[in-house]
Amino acid sequence: MRALLAAALIAVVPATLPAQVPVQGTLAPTDSVHHRPSPMNYFWRSALLPGWGQASTDRKLTAGLFIGFEGLALGMAMKATVELKYLDRTDTLTASSRRGERQDWIVLLAFNHLFSAMEAYVSAHLIDFPGDLKMRAMPGGRTGIGFTMPMPH
């Protein structure tokens, strides 16, 4: 009887089970998380060139504003330097005020680099945050402001 049962099991059970056989033509599932550079990467990009980190996160308007202000501040600092050279040659009293103006524009250049870098760092952290937030008046005539935020299921 045992020999008959053993023969029946050998005949019925295949040599390899279906879970052990690799299926041809199937790919392993890819990672669903999109890997981006670290937020510090965006920070250093914008610290080097204001607007570069914002452009990398596809925020073109913000990048343009930082680049535009950089150009304005750099141009004004250069203009103040040229005027200061002229005033130093003519020995006028307005040279000291022009020196202060040039220093102000240089400080604004430094702050533009810093603010651009910090903004790129924060926006890199919030890059996956939904952008379609809306504010509206609260229902029922109540005072206050409410907002809706779509959440994926």
Short mmCIF file of the C-alpha atoms (twelve columns), coordinates in Angstrom:
data_MODEL
# 
_entry.id   MODEL 
# 
loop_
_atom_site.group_PDB 
_atom_site.id 
_atom_site.type_symbol 
_atom_site.label_atom_id 
_atom_site.label_alt_id 
_atom_site.label_comp_id 
_atom_site.label_asym_id 
_atom_site.label_seq_id 
_atom_site.Cartn_x 
_atom_site.Cartn_y 
_atom_site.Cartn_z 
_atom_site.pdbx_PDB_model_num 
ATOM 1   C CA . MET A 1   0.000   0.000   0.000   1 
ATOM 2   C CA . ARG A 2   2.798   2.405   0.852   1 
ATOM 3   C CA . ALA A 3   4.505   1.702   -2.446  1 
ATOM 4   C CA . LEU A 4   1.282   2.477   -4.322  1 
ATOM 5   C CA . LEU A 5   0.823   5.757   -2.395  1 
ATOM 6   C CA . ALA A 6   4.440   6.784   -3.032  1 
ATOM 7   C CA . ALA A 7   4.084   6.019   -6.753  1 
ATOM 8   C CA . ALA A 8   0.883   8.078   -6.927  1 
ATOM 9   C CA . LEU A 9   2.560   11.077  -5.239  1 
ATOM 10  C CA . ILE A 10  5.554   10.910  -7.555  1 
ATOM 11  C CA . ALA A 11  3.275   10.807  -10.596 1 
ATOM 12  C CA . VAL A 12  1.074   13.694  -9.402  1 
ATOM 13  C CA . VAL A 13  3.635   16.134  -7.922  1 
ATOM 14  C CA . PRO A 14  5.818   17.744  -10.609 1 
ATOM 15  C CA . ALA A 15  9.586   17.986  -10.207 1 
ATOM 16  C CA . THR A 16  9.453   21.755  -9.801  1 
ATOM 17  C CA . LEU A 17  6.601   23.683  -8.273  1 
ATOM 18  C CA . PRO A 18  5.067   26.628  -10.203 1 
ATOM 19  C CA . ALA A 19  6.333   29.183  -7.680  1 
ATOM 20  C CA . GLN A 20  9.899   28.050  -8.329  1 
ATOM 21  C CA . VAL A 21  9.773   28.464  -12.106 1 
ATOM 22  C CA . PRO A 22  10.778  31.966  -13.296 1 
ATOM 23  C CA . VAL A 23  8.274   33.482  -15.676 1 
ATOM 24  C CA . GLN A 24  9.943   34.655  -18.878 1 
ATOM 25  C CA . GLY A 25  9.445   38.259  -20.005 1 
ATOM 26  C CA . THR A 26  8.375   39.788  -16.691 1 
ATOM 27  C CA . LEU A 27  10.277  42.642  -15.128 1 
ATOM 28  C CA . ALA A 28  10.792  43.268  -11.486 1 
ATOM 29  C CA . PRO A 29  8.643   46.135  -10.227 1 
ATOM 30  C CA . THR A 30  10.476  49.426  -10.263 1 
ATOM 31  C CA . ASP A 31  10.704  51.633  -7.250  1 
ATOM 32  C CA . SER A 32  7.743   54.019  -7.244  1 
ATOM 33  C CA . VAL A 33  9.629   56.705  -5.329  1 
ATOM 34  C CA . HIS A 34  11.354  59.246  -7.553  1 
ATOM 35  C CA . HIS A 35  14.831  59.856  -6.175  1 
ATOM 36  C CA . ARG A 36  15.963  63.461  -6.368  1 
ATOM 37  C CA . PRO A 37  19.189  65.057  -5.232  1 
ATOM 38  C CA . SER A 38  19.306  66.000  -1.582  1 
ATOM 39  C CA . PRO A 39  17.923  69.396  -0.529  1 
ATOM 40  C CA . MET A 40  21.472  70.476  0.364   1 
ATOM 41  C CA . ASN A 41  22.383  69.966  -3.291  1 
ATOM 42  C CA . TYR A 42  19.753  72.549  -4.263  1 
ATOM 43  C CA . PHE A 43  20.974  74.798  -1.432  1 
ATOM 44  C CA . TRP A 44  24.540  74.840  -2.753  1 
ATOM 45  C CA . ARG A 45  23.390  75.357  -6.331  1 
ATOM 46  C CA . SER A 46  21.497  78.496  -5.359  1 
ATOM 47  C CA . ALA A 47  24.261  79.668  -3.038  1 
ATOM 48  C CA . LEU A 48  26.652  79.528  -5.988  1 
ATOM 49  C CA . LEU A 49  24.275  81.066  -8.541  1 
ATOM 50  C CA . PRO A 50  20.961  82.440  -7.247  1 
ATOM 51  C CA . GLY A 51  18.048  80.858  -9.082  1 
ATOM 52  C CA . TRP A 52  19.858  77.673  -10.137 1 
ATOM 53  C CA . GLY A 53  18.285  75.560  -7.384  1 
ATOM 54  C CA . GLN A 54  14.841  76.989  -8.150  1 
ATOM 55  C CA . ALA A 55  15.236  76.269  -11.863 1 
ATOM 56  C CA . SER A 56  16.292  72.707  -10.999 1 
ATOM 57  C CA . THR A 57  13.063  72.205  -9.037  1 
ATOM 58  C CA . ASP A 58  11.075  73.549  -12.018 1 
ATOM 59  C CA . ARG A 59  10.215  76.872  -10.371 1 
ATOM 60  C CA . LYS A 60  11.130  79.120  -13.262 1 
ATOM 61  C CA . LEU A 61  9.418   82.328  -12.082 1 
ATOM 62  C CA . THR A 62  11.136  82.245  -8.700  1 
ATOM 63  C CA . ALA A 63  14.457  81.488  -10.395 1 
ATOM 64  C CA . GLY A 64  13.948  84.431  -12.726 1 
ATOM 65  C CA . LEU A 65  13.218  86.765  -9.819  1 
ATOM 66  C CA . PHE A 66  16.380  85.756  -7.978  1 
ATOM 67  C CA . ILE A 67  18.473  86.042  -11.151 1 
ATOM 68  C CA . GLY A 68  16.903  89.409  -11.973 1 
ATOM 69  C CA . PHE A 69  17.621  90.822  -8.532  1 
ATOM 70  C CA . GLU A 70  21.172  89.466  -8.736  1 
ATOM 71  C CA . GLY A 71  21.679  91.325  -12.001 1 
ATOM 72  C CA . LEU A 72  20.189  94.523  -10.589 1 
ATOM 73  C CA . ALA A 73  22.301  94.438  -7.425  1 
ATOM 74  C CA . LEU A 74  25.461  93.530  -9.321  1 
ATOM 75  C CA . GLY A 75  24.873  96.329  -11.832 1 
ATOM 76  C CA . MET A 76  24.232  98.886  -9.125  1 
ATOM 77  C CA . ALA A 77  27.336  97.805  -7.184  1 
ATOM 78  C CA . MET A 78  29.419  98.184  -10.340 1 
ATOM 79  C CA . LYS A 79  27.867  101.603 -11.051 1 
ATOM 80  C CA . ALA A 80  28.629  102.767 -7.514  1 
ATOM 81  C CA . THR A 81  32.229  101.538 -7.904  1 
ATOM 82  C CA . VAL A 82  32.717  103.522 -11.121 1 
ATOM 83  C CA . GLU A 83  31.205  106.631 -9.526  1 
ATOM 84  C CA . LEU A 84  33.368  106.143 -6.443  1 
ATOM 85  C CA . LYS A 85  36.542  106.051 -8.557  1 
ATOM 86  C CA . TYR A 86  35.538  109.328 -10.184 1 
ATOM 87  C CA . LEU A 87  34.700  110.942 -6.837  1 
ATOM 88  C CA . ASP A 88  38.005  109.801 -5.320  1 
ATOM 89  C CA . ARG A 89  39.869  111.572 -8.135  1 
ATOM 90  C CA . THR A 90  37.907  114.805 -7.719  1 
ATOM 91  C CA . ASP A 91  38.120  114.780 -3.899  1 
ATOM 92  C CA . THR A 92  34.489  115.564 -3.196  1 
ATOM 93  C CA . LEU A 93  32.669  114.995 0.041   1 
ATOM 94  C CA . THR A 94  30.090  112.702 -1.549  1 
ATOM 95  C CA . ALA A 95  32.649  109.879 -1.895  1 
ATOM 96  C CA . SER A 96  31.886  108.572 1.593   1 
ATOM 97  C CA . SER A 97  28.149  108.340 0.875   1 
ATOM 98  C CA . ARG A 98  28.928  106.600 -2.416  1 
ATOM 99  C CA . ARG A 99  31.146  104.144 -0.506  1 
ATOM 100 C CA . GLY A 100 28.206  103.369 1.770   1 
ATOM 101 C CA . GLU A 101 25.930  102.862 -1.229  1 
ATOM 102 C CA . ARG A 102 28.378  100.397 -2.775  1 
ATOM 103 C CA . GLN A 103 28.599  98.486  0.510   1 
ATOM 104 C CA . ASP A 104 24.797  98.347  0.686   1 
ATOM 105 C CA . TRP A 105 24.568  96.785  -2.777  1 
ATOM 106 C CA . ILE A 106 27.285  94.265  -1.928  1 
ATOM 107 C CA . VAL A 107 25.390  93.288  1.239   1 
ATOM 108 C CA . LEU A 108 22.217  92.908  -0.837  1 
ATOM 109 C CA . LEU A 109 24.135  90.619  -3.207  1 
ATOM 110 C CA . ALA A 110 25.204  88.449  -0.274  1 
ATOM 111 C CA . PHE A 111 21.662  88.321  1.118   1 
ATOM 112 C CA . ASN A 112 20.295  87.420  -2.313  1 
ATOM 113 C CA . HIS A 113 22.643  84.429  -2.426  1 
ATOM 114 C CA . LEU A 114 21.662  83.403  1.098   1 
ATOM 115 C CA . PHE A 115 17.905  83.813  0.607   1 
ATOM 116 C CA . SER A 116 18.017  82.041  -2.746  1 
ATOM 117 C CA . ALA A 117 19.886  79.114  -1.185  1 
ATOM 118 C CA . MET A 118 17.490  78.874  1.770   1 
ATOM 119 C CA . GLU A 119 14.439  79.097  -0.494  1 
ATOM 120 C CA . ALA A 120 15.813  76.343  -2.752  1 
ATOM 121 C CA . TYR A 121 16.472  74.156  0.301   1 
ATOM 122 C CA . VAL A 122 12.926  74.571  1.611   1 
ATOM 123 C CA . SER A 123 11.306  74.135  -1.799  1 
ATOM 124 C CA . ALA A 124 13.328  70.942  -2.347  1 
ATOM 125 C CA . HIS A 125 11.832  69.560  0.861   1 
ATOM 126 C CA . LEU A 126 8.315   70.540  -0.265  1 
ATOM 127 C CA . ILE A 127 8.660   69.457  -3.911  1 
ATOM 128 C CA . ASP A 128 6.102   66.642  -3.579  1 
ATOM 129 C CA . PHE A 129 3.592   68.772  -1.665  1 
ATOM 130 C CA . PRO A 130 0.380   69.278  -3.664  1 
ATOM 131 C CA . GLY A 131 0.368   72.632  -5.373  1 
ATOM 132 C CA . ASP A 132 -3.378  73.034  -5.823  1 
ATOM 133 C CA . LEU A 133 -4.281  74.326  -2.368  1 
ATOM 134 C CA . LYS A 134 -7.260  76.672  -2.460  1 
ATOM 135 C CA . MET A 135 -8.608  79.112  0.088   1 
ATOM 136 C CA . ARG A 136 -12.291 79.918  0.276   1 
ATOM 137 C CA . ALA A 137 -14.838 81.418  2.679   1 
ATOM 138 C CA . MET A 138 -16.185 78.957  5.227   1 
ATOM 139 C CA . PRO A 139 -19.670 77.562  4.596   1 
ATOM 140 C CA . GLY A 140 -22.681 78.548  6.667   1 
ATOM 141 C CA . GLY A 141 -21.792 82.224  6.933   1 
ATOM 142 C CA . ARG A 142 -19.153 81.593  9.584   1 
ATOM 143 C CA . THR A 143 -16.228 83.886  9.846   1 
ATOM 144 C CA . GLY A 144 -12.792 82.560  9.133   1 
ATOM 145 C CA . ILE A 145 -10.932 80.987  6.285   1 
ATOM 146 C CA . GLY A 146 -10.802 77.315  5.414   1 
ATOM 147 C CA . PHE A 147 -8.730  75.410  2.919   1 
ATOM 148 C CA . THR A 148 -9.059  72.138  1.091   1 
ATOM 149 C CA . MET A 149 -6.192  69.829  0.359   1 
ATOM 150 C CA . PRO A 150 -6.687  66.787  -1.856  1 
ATOM 151 C CA . MET A 151 -5.273  63.604  -0.346  1 
ATOM 152 C CA . PRO A 152 -4.610  60.565  -2.531  1 
ATOM 153 C CA . HIS A 153 -6.391  57.400  -1.441  1 
# 
